[in-house]
């Protein structure tokens, strides 16, 4: 499993594009902000050839506390799902 921080992503961009630290940092921030804003306003953001980010609404439900076995209420929540594109799946 590969995990990359924003600073590691910025470093990879600097090495690939030969740009400055500030330019690479700005590029990472701009891409992430664009994705978040697209999901916020439209409910979905698609990057052709890579995949789609979409808002996922989870309704309120009841669950169980595993330690006590007591029923608990779990609040409704919103999260983001990612679906890979066919092109990305094929390249793997």
C-alpha positions as CSV (number, residue, x, y, z in Angstrom):
1,X,0.0,0.0,0.0
2,X,1.4,3.4,-1.0
3,X,0.4,6.4,1.1
4,X,1.5,9.9,0.0
5,X,1.3,13.1,2.0
6,X,0.7,16.5,0.3
7,X,4.4,17.4,0.7
8,X,5.4,14.1,-0.9
9,X,3.0,14.8,-3.8
10,X,4.5,18.2,-4.1
11,X,8.0,16.8,-4.2
12,X,7.0,14.3,-6.9
13,X,5.5,17.1,-9.0
14,X,8.7,19.2,-8.5
15,X,10.9,16.3,-9.7
16,X,8.6,15.5,-12.7
17,X,7.9,19.1,-13.8
18,X,11.1,20.8,-12.7
19,X,9.2,23.6,-11.0
20,X,9.8,25.4,-7.7
21,X,8.6,24.3,-4.3
22,X,6.0,27.1,-4.2
23,X,4.7,26.3,-7.7
24,X,4.4,22.6,-6.9
25,X,2.7,23.3,-3.5
26,X,0.3,25.7,-5.3
27,X,-0.5,23.0,-7.9
28,X,-1.3,20.4,-5.2
29,X,-3.5,22.8,-3.3
30,X,-5.3,23.9,-6.5
31,X,-6.1,20.3,-7.6
32,X,-7.4,19.3,-4.2
33,X,-9.4,22.5,-3.8
34,X,-10.9,22.0,-7.3
35,X,-12.0,18.4,-6.4
36,X,-13.5,19.4,-3.1
37,X,-15.4,22.4,-4.6
38,X,-16.7,20.2,-7.4
39,X,-18.0,17.6,-5.0
40,X,-19.5,20.3,-2.7
41,X,-21.3,22.2,-5.4
42,X,-22.2,19.6,-8.0
43,X,-22.2,16.4,-5.8
44,X,-19.7,14.9,-8.2
45,X,-16.3,15.6,-9.8
46,X,-14.9,13.5,-12.7
47,X,-11.4,13.5,-14.0
48,X,-11.6,11.8,-17.3
49,X,-9.3,8.8,-17.6
50,X,-8.7,8.7,-13.8
51,X,-12.0,8.4,-11.9
52,X,-14.9,10.2,-10.2
53,X,-15.4,11.6,-6.7
54,X,-19.0,11.7,-5.5
55,X,-20.8,12.7,-2.4
56,X,-22.3,9.8,-0.5
57,X,-25.1,10.4,2.0
58,X,-25.5,7.9,4.8
59,X,-28.8,7.9,6.6
60,X,-29.1,7.8,10.4
61,X,-29.3,4.2,11.7
62,X,-29.0,2.1,14.8
63,X,-25.9,0.1,15.7
64,X,-24.5,-1.8,18.6
65,X,-21.8,-1.0,21.0
66,X,-19.5,-4.1,20.7
67,X,-18.4,-3.9,24.3
68,X,-21.7,-3.6,26.0
69,X,-24.1,-4.9,23.3
70,X,-26.3,-1.8,23.9
71,X,-28.2,-0.3,20.9
72,X,-26.9,3.1,20.0
73,X,-28.0,5.8,17.5
74,X,-25.6,6.6,14.7
75,X,-26.1,10.0,13.2
76,X,-26.5,10.6,9.5
77,X,-23.3,11.6,7.7
78,X,-21.8,12.7,4.4
79,X,-18.7,11.2,2.9
80,X,-16.9,11.0,-0.4
81,X,-16.7,7.9,-2.6
82,X,-14.1,7.4,-5.4
83,X,-14.8,5.2,-8.4
84,X,-12.0,4.4,-10.8
85,X,-12.4,4.9,-14.6
86,X,-12.3,2.0,-17.0
87,X,-9.0,3.4,-18.4
88,X,-7.4,3.4,-14.9
89,X,-8.6,-0.1,-14.2
90,X,-7.3,-1.3,-17.5
91,X,-3.8,0.2,-16.8
92,X,-3.5,-1.7,-13.6
